[in-house]
Amino acid sequence: MCTTTKVNDSWLTDSGCTNHMTAYLSLFKDLDKSYLSKVKIGNGDYVKVEGKGAIEVETMSGTKLLENMLYLPKINQNLVSMG
């Protein structure tokens, strides 16, 4: 698990998800709001993607840039894809 010093500092590493995802707009260093899509979640529902960009996270080994982070305002957990 890694942490960030911004809004929500817990991240779930998930080998089952195919994308990095967060609901916290303030985490983004840059965000392309023209990127629109949907992501299928664990219960089979689809959640609306409202952008894609990059964020920085603080880890025990230093600051890491996570690119291609999806912005999904309706999720309740930050996810980092390990797949």
PDB file with SEQRES, HELIX, SHEET and CRYST1 records, atoms N, CA, C and O in Angstrom:
SEQRES   1 A   83  MET CYS THR THR THR LYS VAL ASN ASP SER TRP LEU THR          
SEQRES   2 A   83  ASP SER GLY CYS THR ASN HIS MET THR ALA TYR LEU SER          
SEQRES   3 A   83  LEU PHE LYS ASP LEU ASP LYS SER TYR LEU SER LYS VAL          
SEQRES   4 A   83  LYS ILE GLY ASN GLY ASP TYR VAL LYS VAL GLU GLY LYS          
SEQRES   5 A   83  GLY ALA ILE GLU VAL GLU THR MET SER GLY THR LYS LEU          
SEQRES   6 A   83  LEU GLU ASN MET LEU TYR LEU PRO LYS ILE ASN GLN ASN          
SEQRES   7 A   83  LEU VAL SER MET GLY                                          
HELIX    1 AA1 LEU A   25  LEU A   27  5                                   3    
SHEET    1 AA1 6 TRP A  11  ASP A  14  0                                        
SHEET    2 AA1 6 ASN A  78  SER A  81  1                                        
SHEET    3 AA1 6 HIS A  20  THR A  22 -1                                        
SHEET    4 AA1 6 GLY A  62  TYR A  71  1                                        
SHEET    5 AA1 6 LYS A  52  THR A  59 -1                                        
SHEET    6 AA1 6 PHE A  28  ASP A  32 -1                                        
SHEET    1 AA2 2 SER A  37  LYS A  40  0                                        
SHEET    2 AA2 2 TYR A  46  VAL A  49 -1                                        
CRYST1    1.000    1.000    1.000  90.00  90.00  90.00 P 1           1          
ATOM      1  N   MET A   1       0.841  -1.170   0.000  1.00  0.00           N  
ATOM      2  CA  MET A   1       0.000   0.000   0.000  1.00  0.00           C  
ATOM      3  C   MET A   1       0.887   1.235   0.000  1.00  0.00           C  
ATOM      4  O   MET A   1       1.921   1.264   0.669  1.00  0.00           O  
ATOM      5  N   CYS A   2       0.482   2.258  -0.753  1.00  0.00           N  
ATOM      6  CA  CYS A   2       1.220   3.510  -0.751  1.00  0.00           C  
ATOM      7  C   CYS A   2       0.299   4.616  -0.243  1.00  0.00           C  
ATOM      8  O   CYS A   2      -0.916   4.439  -0.163  1.00  0.00           O  
ATOM      9  N   THR A   3       0.879   5.728   0.089  1.00  0.00           N  
ATOM     10  CA  THR A   3       0.068   6.823   0.614  1.00  0.00           C  
ATOM     11  C   THR A   3       0.385   8.116  -0.092  1.00  0.00           C  
ATOM     12  O   THR A   3       1.451   8.264  -0.689  1.00  0.00           O  
ATOM     13  N   THR A   4      -0.529   9.040  -0.024  1.00  0.00           N  
ATOM     14  CA  THR A   4      -0.341  10.381  -0.561  1.00  0.00           C  
ATOM     15  C   THR A   4      -0.591  11.372   0.554  1.00  0.00           C  
ATOM     16  O   THR A   4      -1.276  11.052   1.526  1.00  0.00           O  
ATOM     17  N   THR A   5      -0.050  12.562   0.430  1.00  0.00           N  
ATOM     18  CA  THR A   5      -0.209  13.558   1.485  1.00  0.00           C  
ATOM     19  C   THR A   5      -1.409  14.461   1.234  1.00  0.00           C  
ATOM     20  O   THR A   5      -1.602  15.445   1.948  1.00  0.00           O  
ATOM     21  N   LYS A   6      -2.209  14.142   0.239  1.00  0.00           N  
ATOM     22  CA  LYS A   6      -3.329  15.012  -0.110  1.00  0.00           C  
ATOM     23  C   LYS A   6      -4.624  14.471   0.483  1.00  0.00           C  
ATOM     24  O   LYS A   6      -4.599  13.873   1.558  1.00  0.00           O  
ATOM     25  N   VAL A   7      -5.744  14.666  -0.186  1.00  0.00           N  
ATOM     26  CA  VAL A   7      -7.082  14.437   0.350  1.00  0.00           C  
ATOM     27  C   VAL A   7      -7.292  13.081   1.011  1.00  0.00           C  
ATOM     28  O   VAL A   7      -7.528  13.014   2.217  1.00  0.00           O  
ATOM     29  N   ASN A   8      -7.211  12.022   0.256  1.00  0.00           N  
ATOM     30  CA  ASN A   8      -7.438  10.680   0.795  1.00  0.00           C  
ATOM     31  C   ASN A   8      -6.125   9.929   0.705  1.00  0.00           C  
ATOM     32  O   ASN A   8      -5.595   9.727  -0.388  1.00  0.00           O  
ATOM     33  N   ASP A   9      -5.596   9.513   1.847  1.00  0.00           N  
ATOM     34  CA  ASP A   9      -4.259   8.937   1.822  1.00  0.00           C  
ATOM     35  C   ASP A   9      -4.224   7.416   1.797  1.00  0.00           C  
ATOM     36  O   ASP A   9      -3.156   6.837   1.995  1.00  0.00           O  
ATOM     37  N   SER A  10      -5.340   6.751   1.565  1.00  0.00           N  
ATOM     38  CA  SER A  10      -5.276   5.296   1.466  1.00  0.00           C  
ATOM     39  C   SER A  10      -5.473   4.860   0.017  1.00  0.00           C  
ATOM     40  O   SER A  10      -6.324   5.377  -0.705  1.00  0.00           O  
ATOM     41  N   TRP A  11      -4.660   3.898  -0.374  1.00  0.00           N  
ATOM     42  CA  TRP A  11      -4.708   3.354  -1.726  1.00  0.00           C  
ATOM     43  C   TRP A  11      -4.788   1.840  -1.650  1.00  0.00           C  
ATOM     44  O   TRP A  11      -4.054   1.205  -0.893  1.00  0.00           O  
ATOM     45  N   LEU A  12      -5.676   1.274  -2.433  1.00  0.00           N  
ATOM     46  CA  LEU A  12      -5.817  -0.165  -2.525  1.00  0.00           C  
ATOM     47  C   LEU A  12      -5.084  -0.622  -3.781  1.00  0.00           C  
ATOM     48  O   LEU A  12      -5.397  -0.166  -4.881  1.00  0.00           O  
ATOM     49  N   THR A  13      -4.116  -1.513  -3.627  1.00  0.00           N  
ATOM     50  CA  THR A  13      -3.458  -2.105  -4.796  1.00  0.00           C  
ATOM     51  C   THR A  13      -4.276  -3.323  -5.196  1.00  0.00           C  
ATOM     52  O   THR A  13      -4.568  -4.185  -4.366  1.00  0.00           O  
ATOM     53  N   ASP A  14      -4.643  -3.390  -6.465  1.00  0.00           N  
ATOM     54  CA  ASP A  14      -5.595  -4.396  -6.924  1.00  0.00           C  
ATOM     55  C   ASP A  14      -5.079  -5.056  -8.197  1.00  0.00           C  
ATOM     56  O   ASP A  14      -4.931  -4.395  -9.225  1.00  0.00           O  
ATOM     57  N   SER A  15      -4.808  -6.343  -8.132  1.00  0.00           N  
ATOM     58  CA  SER A  15      -4.346  -7.064  -9.316  1.00  0.00           C  
ATOM     59  C   SER A  15      -5.498  -7.378 -10.263  1.00  0.00           C  
ATOM     60  O   SER A  15      -5.267  -7.807 -11.393  1.00  0.00           O  
ATOM     61  N   GLY A  16      -6.722  -7.172  -9.819  1.00  0.00           N  
ATOM     62  CA  GLY A  16      -7.888  -7.451 -10.654  1.00  0.00           C  
ATOM     63  C   GLY A  16      -8.377  -6.266 -11.465  1.00  0.00           C  
ATOM     64  O   GLY A  16      -9.148  -6.446 -12.408  1.00  0.00           O  
ATOM     65  N   CYS A  17      -7.946  -5.052 -11.119  1.00  0.00           N  
ATOM     66  CA  CYS A  17      -8.410  -3.897 -11.896  1.00  0.00           C  
ATOM     67  C   CYS A  17      -7.395  -3.584 -12.994  1.00  0.00           C  
ATOM     68  O   CYS A  17      -6.202  -3.844 -12.845  1.00  0.00           O  
ATOM     69  N   THR A  18      -7.881  -3.029 -14.082  1.00  0.00           N  
ATOM     70  CA  THR A  18      -7.021  -2.770 -15.230  1.00  0.00           C  
ATOM     71  C   THR A  18      -6.585  -1.308 -15.327  1.00  0.00           C  
ATOM     72  O   THR A  18      -5.781  -0.958 -16.191  1.00  0.00           O  
ATOM     73  N   ASN A  19      -7.109  -0.454 -14.448  1.00  0.00           N  
ATOM     74  CA  ASN A  19      -6.779   0.970 -14.481  1.00  0.00           C  
ATOM     75  C   ASN A  19      -6.559   1.502 -13.072  1.00  0.00           C  
ATOM     76  O   ASN A  19      -7.109   0.981 -12.101  1.00  0.00           O  
ATOM     77  N   HIS A  20      -5.738   2.560 -12.977  1.00  0.00           N  
ATOM     78  CA  HIS A  20      -5.638   3.315 -11.729  1.00  0.00           C  
ATOM     79  C   HIS A  20      -6.883   4.201 -11.664  1.00  0.00           C  
ATOM     80  O   HIS A  20      -7.310   4.728 -12.692  1.00  0.00           O  
ATOM     81  N   MET A  21      -7.482   4.377 -10.465  1.00  0.00           N  
ATOM     82  CA  MET A  21      -8.717   5.156 -10.346  1.00  0.00           C  
ATOM     83  C   MET A  21      -8.777   5.910  -9.029  1.00  0.00           C  
ATOM     84  O   MET A  21      -8.312   5.425  -7.997  1.00  0.00           O  
ATOM     85  N   THR A  22      -9.361   7.111  -9.079  1.00  0.00           N  
ATOM     86  CA  THR A  22      -9.634   7.875  -7.870  1.00  0.00           C  
ATOM     87  C   THR A  22     -10.860   8.756  -8.084  1.00  0.00           C  
ATOM     88  O   THR A  22     -11.204   9.101  -9.215  1.00  0.00           O  
ATOM     89  N   ALA A  23     -11.508   9.111  -6.989  1.00  0.00           N  
ATOM     90  CA  ALA A  23     -12.644  10.031  -7.028  1.00  0.00           C  
ATOM     91  C   ALA A  23     -12.233  11.433  -6.601  1.00  0.00           C  
ATOM     92  O   ALA A  23     -13.067  12.337  -6.554  1.00  0.00           O  
ATOM     93  N   TYR A  24     -10.946  11.621  -6.286  1.00  0.00           N  
ATOM     94  CA  TYR A  24     -10.501  12.889  -5.709  1.00  0.00           C  
ATOM     95  C   TYR A  24      -9.859  13.782  -6.763  1.00  0.00           C  
ATOM     96  O   TYR A  24      -8.696  13.602  -7.126  1.00  0.00           O  
ATOM     97  N   LEU A  25     -10.630  14.741  -7.243  1.00  0.00           N  
ATOM     98  CA  LEU A  25     -10.194  15.667  -8.280  1.00  0.00           C  
ATOM     99  C   LEU A  25      -8.947  16.439  -7.858  1.00  0.00           C  
ATOM    100  O   LEU A  25      -8.084  16.726  -8.687  1.00  0.00           O  
ATOM    101  N   SER A  26      -8.851  16.773  -6.584  1.00  0.00           N  
ATOM    102  CA  SER A  26      -7.728  17.586  -6.104  1.00  0.00           C  
ATOM    103  C   SER A  26      -6.386  16.856  -6.158  1.00  0.00           C  
ATOM    104  O   SER A  26      -5.345  17.497  -6.013  1.00  0.00           O  
ATOM    105  N   LEU A  27      -6.377  15.544  -6.362  1.00  0.00           N  
ATOM    106  CA  LEU A  27      -5.124  14.796  -6.453  1.00  0.00           C  
ATOM    107  C   LEU A  27      -4.411  14.978  -7.790  1.00  0.00           C  
ATOM    108  O   LEU A  27      -3.208  14.740  -7.886  1.00  0.00           O  
ATOM    109  N   PHE A  28      -5.140  15.397  -8.817  1.00  0.00           N  
ATOM    110  CA  PHE A  28      -4.579  15.429 -10.161  1.00  0.00           C  
ATOM    111  C   PHE A  28      -3.628  16.599 -10.370  1.00  0.00           C  
ATOM    112  O   PHE A  28      -3.939  17.743 -10.037  1.00  0.00           O  
ATOM    113  N   LYS A  29      -2.446  16.282 -10.937  1.00  0.00           N  
ATOM    114  CA  LYS A  29      -1.508  17.311 -11.388  1.00  0.00           C  
ATOM    115  C   LYS A  29      -2.005  17.876 -12.708  1.00  0.00           C  
ATOM    116  O   LYS A  29      -1.889  19.073 -12.968  1.00  0.00           O  
ATOM    117  N   ASP A  30      -2.558  17.002 -13.534  1.00  0.00           N  
ATOM    118  CA  ASP A  30      -3.188  17.406 -14.791  1.00  0.00           C  
ATOM    119  C   ASP A  30      -4.338  16.441 -15.046  1.00  0.00           C  
ATOM    120  O   ASP A  30      -4.295  15.280 -14.639  1.00  0.00           O  
ATOM    121  N   LEU A  31      -5.358  16.935 -15.721  1.00  0.00           N  
ATOM    122  CA  LEU A  31      -6.541  16.113 -15.985  1.00  0.00           C  
ATOM    123  C   LEU A  31      -7.144  16.496 -17.325  1.00  0.00           C  
ATOM    124  O   LEU A  31      -7.435  17.666 -17.575  1.00  0.00           O  
ATOM    125  N   ASP A  32      -7.328  15.506 -18.180  1.00  0.00           N  
ATOM    126  CA  ASP A  32      -7.993  15.692 -19.460  1.00  0.00           C  
ATOM    127  C   ASP A  32      -9.461  15.332 -19.263  1.00  0.00           C  
ATOM    128  O   ASP A  32      -9.828  14.157 -19.275  1.00  0.00           O  
ATOM    129  N   LYS A  33     -10.297  16.354 -19.081  1.00  0.00           N  
ATOM    130  CA  LYS A  33     -11.720  16.111 -18.836  1.00  0.00           C  
ATOM    131  C   LYS A  33     -12.477  15.709 -20.099  1.00  0.00           C  
ATOM    132  O   LYS A  33     -13.651  15.345 -20.026  1.00  0.00           O  
ATOM    133  N   SER A  34     -11.819  15.772 -21.257  1.00  0.00           N  
ATOM    134  CA  SER A  34     -12.483  15.338 -22.487  1.00  0.00           C  
ATOM    135  C   SER A  34     -12.463  13.815 -22.616  1.00  0.00           C  
ATOM    136  O   SER A  34     -13.155  13.255 -23.466  1.00  0.00           O  
ATOM    137  N   TYR A  35     -11.670  13.141 -21.772  1.00  0.00           N  
ATOM    138  CA  TYR A  35     -11.627  11.678 -21.790  1.00  0.00           C  
ATOM    139  C   TYR A  35     -12.842  11.163 -21.026  1.00  0.00           C  
ATOM    140  O   TYR A  35     -12.923  11.300 -19.806  1.00  0.00           O  
ATOM    141  N   LEU A  36     -13.777  10.576 -21.749  1.00  0.00           N  
ATOM    142  CA  LEU A  36     -15.000  10.041 -21.146  1.00  0.00           C  
ATOM    143  C   LEU A  36     -15.114   8.566 -21.484  1.00  0.00           C  
ATOM    144  O   LEU A  36     -14.847   8.152 -22.612  1.00  0.00           O  
ATOM    145  N   SER A  37     -15.509   7.783 -20.503  1.00  0.00           N  
ATOM    146  CA  SER A  37     -15.621   6.346 -20.697  1.00  0.00           C  
ATOM    147  C   SER A  37     -16.469   5.770 -19.557  1.00  0.00           C  
ATOM    148  O   SER A  37     -17.077   6.515 -18.789  1.00  0.00           O  
ATOM    149  N   LYS A  38     -16.502   4.451 -19.457  1.00  0.00           N  
ATOM    150  CA  LYS A  38     -17.139   3.747 -18.344  1.00  0.00           C  
ATOM    151  C   LYS A  38     -16.223   2.615 -17.926  1.00  0.00           C  
ATOM    152  O   LYS A  38     -15.487   2.058 -18.740  1.00  0.00           O  
ATOM    153  N   VAL A  39     -16.279   2.277 -16.631  1.00  0.00           N  
ATOM    154  CA  VAL A  39     -15.491   1.175 -16.077  1.00  0.00           C  
ATOM    155  C   VAL A  39     -16.446   0.204 -15.404  1.00  0.00           C  
ATOM    156  O   VAL A  39     -17.333   0.613 -14.654  1.00  0.00           O  
ATOM    157  N   LYS A  40     -16.265  -1.069 -15.671  1.00  0.00           N  
ATOM    158  CA  LYS A  40     -17.065  -2.100 -15.015  1.00  0.00           C  
ATOM    159  C   LYS A  40     -16.434  -2.404 -13.660  1.00  0.00           C  
ATOM    160  O   LYS A  40     -15.243  -2.700 -13.572  1.00  0.00           O  
ATOM    161  N   ILE A  41     -17.243  -2.327 -12.608  1.00  0.00           N  
ATOM    162  CA  ILE A  41     -16.741  -2.593 -11.261  1.00  0.00           C  
ATOM    163  C   ILE A  41     -17.116  -4.007 -10.822  1.00  0.00           C  
ATOM    164  O   ILE A  41     -17.829  -4.720 -11.528  1.00  0.00           O  
ATOM    165  N   GLY A  42     -16.626  -4.402  -9.651  1.00  0.00           N  
ATOM    166  CA  GLY A  42     -16.749  -5.769  -9.156  1.00  0.00           C  
ATOM    167  C   GLY A  42     -18.140  -6.355  -9.126  1.00  0.00           C  
ATOM    168  O   GLY A  42     -18.301  -7.558  -9.328  1.00  0.00           O  
ATOM    169  N   ASN A  43     -19.167  -5.528  -8.877  1.00  0.00           N  
ATOM    170  CA  ASN A  43     -20.534  -6.048  -8.800  1.00  0.00           C  
ATOM    171  C   ASN A  43     -21.214  -6.108 -10.161  1.00  0.00           C  
ATOM    172  O   ASN A  43     -22.392  -6.456 -10.247  1.00  0.00           O  
ATOM    173  N   GLY A  44     -20.483  -5.771 -11.234  1.00  0.00           N  
ATOM    174  CA  GLY A  44     -21.033  -5.837 -12.583  1.00  0.00           C  
ATOM    175  C   GLY A  44     -21.591  -4.521 -13.094  1.00  0.00           C  
ATOM    176  O   GLY A  44     -21.897  -4.405 -14.280  1.00  0.00           O  
ATOM    177  N   ASP A  45     -21.730  -3.531 -12.232  1.00  0.00           N  
ATOM    178  CA  ASP A  45     -22.214  -2.215 -12.640  1.00  0.00           C  
ATOM    179  C   ASP A  45     -21.125  -1.455 -13.386  1.00  0.00           C  
ATOM    180  O   ASP A  45     -19.943  -1.786 -13.292  1.00  0.00           O  
ATOM    181  N   TYR A  46     -21.538  -0.440 -14.124  1.00  0.00           N  
ATOM    182  CA  TYR A  46     -20.608   0.440 -14.816  1.00  0.00           C  
ATOM    183  C   TYR A  46     -20.610   1.801 -14.137  1.00  0.00           C  
ATOM    184  O   TYR A  46     -21.660   2.315 -13.753  1.00  0.00           O  
ATOM    185  N   VAL A  47     -19.417   2.381 -13.993  1.00  0.00           N  
ATOM    186  CA  VAL A  47     -19.253   3.687 -13.365  1.00  0.00           C  
ATOM    187  C   VAL A  47     -18.653   4.628 -14.403  1.00  0.00           C  
ATOM    188  O   VAL A  47     -17.743   4.249 -15.141  1.00  0.00           O  
ATOM    189  N   LYS A  48     -19.163   5.846 -14.458  1.00  0.00           N  
ATOM    190  CA  LYS A  48     -18.750   6.843 -15.438  1.00  0.00           C  
ATOM    191  C   LYS A  48     -17.359   7.404 -15.136  1.00  0.00           C  
ATOM    192  O   LYS A  48     -17.081   7.829 -14.015  1.00  0.00           O  
ATOM    193  N   VAL A  49     -16.491   7.399 -16.150  1.00  0.00           N  
ATOM    194  CA  VAL A  49     -15.169   8.028 -16.078  1.00  0.00           C  
ATOM    195  C   VAL A  49     -15.326   9.447 -16.604  1.00  0.00           C  
ATOM    196  O   VAL A  49     -15.892   9.658 -17.677  1.00  0.00           O  
ATOM    197  N   GLU A  50     -14.819  10.429 -15.839  1.00  0.00           N  
ATOM    198  CA  GLU A  50     -14.974  11.822 -16.230  1.00  0.00           C  
ATOM    199  C   GLU A  50     -13.637  12.512 -16.487  1.00  0.00           C  
ATOM    200  O   GLU A  50     -13.547  13.737 -16.413  1.00  0.00           O  
ATOM    201  N   GLY A  51     -12.609  11.740 -16.784  1.00  0.00           N  
ATOM    202  CA  GLY A  51     -11.316  12.316 -17.126  1.00  0.00           C  
ATOM    203  C   GLY A  51     -10.187  11.346 -16.863  1.00  0.00           C  
ATOM    204  O   GLY A  51     -10.363  10.310 -16.221  1.00  0.00           O  
ATOM    205  N   LYS A  52      -9.006  11.711 -17.383  1.00  0.00           N  
ATOM    206  CA  LYS A  52      -7.809  10.895 -17.196  1.00  0.00           C  
ATOM    207  C   LYS A  52      -6.611  11.829 -17.087  1.00  0.00           C  
ATOM    208  O   LYS A  52      -6.511  12.811 -17.823  1.00  0.00           O  
ATOM    209  N   GLY A  53      -5.695  11.517 -16.158  1.00  0.00           N  
ATOM    210  CA  GLY A  53      -4.531  12.372 -15.983  1.00  0.00           C  
ATOM    211  C   GLY A  53      -3.471  11.718 -15.129  1.00  0.00           C  
ATOM    212  O   GLY A  53      -3.398  10.493 -15.036  1.00  0.00           O  
ATOM    213  N   ALA A  54      -2.642  12.553 -14.501  1.00  0.00           N  
ATOM    214  CA  ALA A  54      -1.528  12.072 -13.690  1.00  0.00           C  
ATOM    215  C   ALA A  54      -1.616  12.634 -12.278  1.00  0.00           C  
ATOM    216  O   ALA A  54      -2.056  13.764 -12.062  1.00  0.00           O  
ATOM    217  N   ILE A  55      -1.184  11.816 -11.323  1.00  0.00           N  
ATOM    218  CA  ILE A  55      -1.095  12.261  -9.935  1.00  0.00           C  
ATOM    219  C   ILE A  55       0.263  11.850  -9.375  1.00  0.00           C  
ATOM    220  O   ILE A  55       0.925  10.965  -9.918  1.00  0.00           O  
ATOM    221  N   GLU A  56       0.668  12.492  -8.299  1.00  0.00           N  
ATOM    222  CA  GLU A  56       1.881  12.098  -7.589  1.00  0.00           C  
ATOM    223  C   GLU A  56       1.482  11.482  -6.260  1.00  0.00           C  
ATOM    224  O   GLU A  56       0.584  11.976  -5.579  1.00  0.00           O  
ATOM    225  N   VAL A  57       2.155  10.402  -5.898  1.00  0.00           N  
ATOM    226  CA  VAL A  57       1.935   9.778  -4.594  1.00  0.00           C  
ATOM    227  C   VAL A  57       3.267   9.673  -3.871  1.00  0.00           C  
ATOM    228  O   VAL A  57       4.310   9.435  -4.480  1.00  0.00           O  
ATOM    229  N   GLU A  58       3.208   9.853  -2.572  1.00  0.00           N  
ATOM    230  CA  GLU A  58       4.395   9.702  -1.737  1.00  0.00           C  
ATOM    231  C   GLU A  58       4.449   8.258  -1.258  1.00  0.00           C  
ATOM    232  O   GLU A  58       3.498   7.760  -0.656  1.00  0.00           O  
ATOM    233  N   THR A  59       5.563   7.590  -1.529  1.00  0.00           N  
ATOM    234  CA  THR A  59       5.755   6.218  -1.079  1.00  0.00           C  
ATOM    235  C   THR A  59       6.968   6.185  -0.153  1.00  0.00           C  
ATOM    236  O   THR A  59       7.659   7.191   0.010  1.00  0.00           O  
ATOM    237  N   MET A  60       7.218   5.055   0.435  1.00  0.00           N  
ATOM    238  CA  MET A  60       8.375   4.909   1.309  1.00  0.00           C  
ATOM    239  C   MET A  60       9.682   5.088   0.530  1.00  0.00           C  
ATOM    240  O   MET A  60      10.712   5.417   1.119  1.00  0.00           O  
ATOM    241  N   SER A  61       9.647   4.875  -0.774  1.00  0.00           N  
ATOM    242  CA  SER A  61      10.850   5.035  -1.588  1.00  0.00           C  
ATOM    243  C   SER A  61      10.873   6.355  -2.357  1.00  0.00           C  
ATOM    244  O   SER A  61      11.715   6.549  -3.234  1.00  0.00           O  
ATOM    245  N   GLY A  62       9.953   7.261  -2.031  1.00  0.00           N  
ATOM    246  CA  GLY A  62       9.950   8.578  -2.669  1.00  0.00           C  
ATOM    247  C   GLY A  62       8.675   8.855  -3.441  1.00  0.00           C  
ATOM    248  O   GLY A  62       7.744   8.050  -3.444  1.00  0.00           O  
ATOM    249  N   THR A  63       8.647  10.004  -4.094  1.00  0.00           N  
ATOM    250  CA  THR A  63       7.478  10.437  -4.867  1.00  0.00           C  
ATOM    251  C   THR A  63       7.422   9.679  -6.187  1.00  0.00           C  
ATOM    252  O   THR A  63       8.419   9.571  -6.901  1.00  0.00           O  
ATOM    253  N   LYS A  64       6.235   9.153  -6.498  1.00  0.00           N  
ATOM    254  CA  LYS A  64       6.016   8.424  -7.750  1.00  0.00           C  
ATOM    255  C   LYS A  64       4.929   9.117  -8.545  1.00  0.00           C  
ATOM    256  O   LYS A  64       3.956   9.612  -7.976  1.00  0.00           O  
ATOM    257  N   LEU A  65       5.088   9.154  -9.857  1.00  0.00           N  
ATOM    258  CA  LEU A  65       4.080   9.702 -10.753  1.00  0.00           C  
ATOM    259  C   LEU A  65       3.249   8.551 -11.298  1.00  0.00           C  
ATOM    260  O   LEU A  65       3.785   7.623 -11.904  1.00  0.00           O  
ATOM    261  N   LEU A  66       1.948   8.612 -11.083  1.00  0.00           N  
ATOM    262  CA  LEU A  66       1.029   7.616 -11.643  1.00  0.00           C  
ATOM    263  C   LEU A  66       0.292   8.278 -12.794  1.00  0.00           C  
ATOM    264  O   LEU A  66      -0.512   9.189 -12.593  1.00  0.00           O  
ATOM    265  N   GLU A  67       0.573   7.812 -13.992  1.00  0.00           N  
ATOM    266  CA  GLU A  67      -0.070   8.371 -15.180  1.00  0.00           C  
ATOM    267  C   GLU A  67      -1.271   7.508 -15.555  1.00  0.00           C  
ATOM    268  O   GLU A  67      -1.430   6.393 -15.059  1.00  0.00           O  
ATOM    269  N   ASN A  68      -2.098   8.032 -16.422  1.00  0.00           N  
ATOM    270  CA  ASN A  68      -3.305   7.338 -16.881  1.00  0.00           C  
ATOM    271  C   ASN A  68      -4.247   7.017 -15.730  1.00  0.00           C  
ATOM    272  O   ASN A  68      -4.948   6.005 -15.760  1.00  0.00           O  
ATOM    273  N   MET A  69      -4.264   7.876 -14.716  1.00  0.00           N  
ATOM    274  CA  MET A  69      -5.189   7.749 -13.589  1.00  0.00           C  
ATOM    275  C   MET A  69      -6.569   8.195 -14.059  1.00  0.00           C  
ATOM    276  O   MET A  69      -6.719   9.282 -14.617  1.00  0.00           O  
ATOM    277  N   LEU A  70      -7.569   7.360 -13.835  1.00  0.00           N  
ATOM    278  CA  LEU A  70      -8.929   7.707 -14.216  1.00  0.00           C  
ATOM    279  C   LEU A  70      -9.626   8.446 -13.081  1.00  0.00           C  
ATOM    280  O   LEU A  70      -9.451   8.121 -11.907  1.00  0.00           O  
ATOM    281  N   TYR A  71     -10.418   9.444 -13.455  1.00  0.00           N  
ATOM    282  CA  TYR A  71     -11.219  10.203 -12.495  1.00  0.00           C  
ATOM    283  C   TYR A  71     -12.646   9.664 -12.537  1.00  0.00           C  
ATOM    284  O   TYR A  71     -13.364   9.838 -13.522  1.00  0.00           O  
ATOM    285  N   LEU A  72     -13.044   9.000 -11.440  1.00  0.00           N  
ATOM    286  CA  LEU A  72     -14.389   8.441 -11.296  1.00  0.00           C  
ATOM    287  C   LEU A  72     -15.001   8.996 -10.015  1.00  0.00           C  
ATOM    288  O   LEU A  72     -14.774   8.442  -8.940  1.00  0.00           O  
ATOM    289  N   PRO A  73     -15.771  10.076 -10.106  1.00  0.00           N  
ATOM    290  CA  PRO A  73     -16.318  10.713  -8.901  1.00  0.00           C  
ATOM    291  C   PRO A  73     -17.204   9.804  -8.052  1.00  0.00           C  
ATOM    292  O   PRO A  73     -17.423  10.099  -6.878  1.00  0.00           O  
ATOM    293  N   LYS A  74     -17.712   8.720  -8.605  1.00  0.00           N  
ATOM    294  CA  LYS A  74     -18.673   7.876  -7.887  1.00  0.00           C  
ATOM    295  C   LYS A  74     -18.055   6.698  -7.135  1.00  0.00           C  
ATOM    296  O   LYS A  74     -18.783   5.926  -6.512  1.00  0.00           O  
ATOM    297  N   ILE A  75     -16.726   6.540  -7.178  1.00  0.00           N  
ATOM    298  CA  ILE A  75     -16.139   5.426  -6.431  1.00  0.00           C  
ATOM    299  C   ILE A  75     -15.740   5.891  -5.032  1.00  0.00           C  
ATOM    300  O   ILE A  75     -15.589   7.089  -4.792  1.00  0.00           O  
ATOM    301  N   ASN A  76     -15.572   4.951  -4.118  1.00  0.00           N  
ATOM    302  CA  ASN A  76     -15.264   5.315  -2.732  1.00  0.00           C  
ATOM    303  C   ASN A  76     -13.899   4.834  -2.267  1.00  0.00           C  
ATOM    304  O   ASN A  76     -13.606   4.880  -1.072  1.00  0.00           O  
ATOM    305  N   GLN A  77     -13.056   4.373  -3.189  1.00  0.00           N  
ATOM    306  CA  GLN A  77     -11.736   3.861  -2.831  1.00  0.00           C  
ATOM    307  C   GLN A  77     -10.750   4.206  -3.933  1.00  0.00           C  
ATOM    308  O   GLN A  77     -11.055   4.033  -5.113  1.00  0.00           O  
ATOM    309  N   ASN A  78      -9.578   4.691  -3.565  1.00  0.00           N  
ATOM    310  CA  ASN A  78      -8.508   4.891  -4.548  1.00  0.00           C  
ATOM    311  C   ASN A  78      -7.942   3.529  -4.907  1.00  0.00           C  
ATOM    312  O   ASN A  78      -7.670   2.711  -4.028  1.00  0.00           O  
ATOM    313  N   LEU A  79      -7.763   3.282  -6.209  1.00  0.00           N  
ATOM    314  CA  LEU A  79      -7.256   1.989  -6.664  1.00  0.00           C  
ATOM    315  C   LEU A  79      -6.020   2.171  -7.531  1.00  0.00           C  
ATOM    316  O   LEU A  79      -5.979   3.047  -8.395  1.00  0.00           O  
ATOM    317  N   VAL A  80      -5.022   1.344  -7.295  1.00  0.00           N  
ATOM    318  CA  VAL A  80      -3.837   1.287  -8.129  1.00  0.00           C  
ATOM    319  C   VAL A  80      -3.805  -0.098  -8.763  1.00  0.00           C  
ATOM    320  O   VAL A  80      -3.775  -1.113  -8.066  1.00  0.00           O  
ATOM    321  N   SER A  81      -3.811  -0.128 -10.093  1.00  0.00           N  
ATOM    322  CA  SER A  81      -3.790  -1.394 -10.818  1.00  0.00           C  
ATOM    323  C   SER A  81      -2.420  -2.044 -10.723  1.00  0.00           C  
ATOM    324  O   SER A  81      -1.399  -1.405 -10.980  1.00  0.00           O  
ATOM    325  N   MET A  82      -2.404  -3.301 -10.357  1.00  0.00           N  
ATOM    326  CA  MET A  82      -1.162  -4.063 -10.288  1.00  0.00           C  
ATOM    327  C   MET A  82      -1.158  -5.168 -11.335  1.00  0.00           C  
ATOM    328  O   MET A  82      -0.285  -6.036 -11.327  1.00  0.00           O  
ATOM    329  N   GLY A  83      -2.144  -5.133 -12.243  1.00  0.00           N  
ATOM    330  CA  GLY A  83      -2.276  -6.179 -13.250  1.00  0.00           C  
ATOM    331  C   GLY A  83      -1.350  -6.054 -14.409  1.00  0.00           C  
ATOM    332  O   GLY A  83      -1.380  -6.887 -15.315  1.00  0.00           O  
TER     333      GLY A  83                                                      
END                                                                             
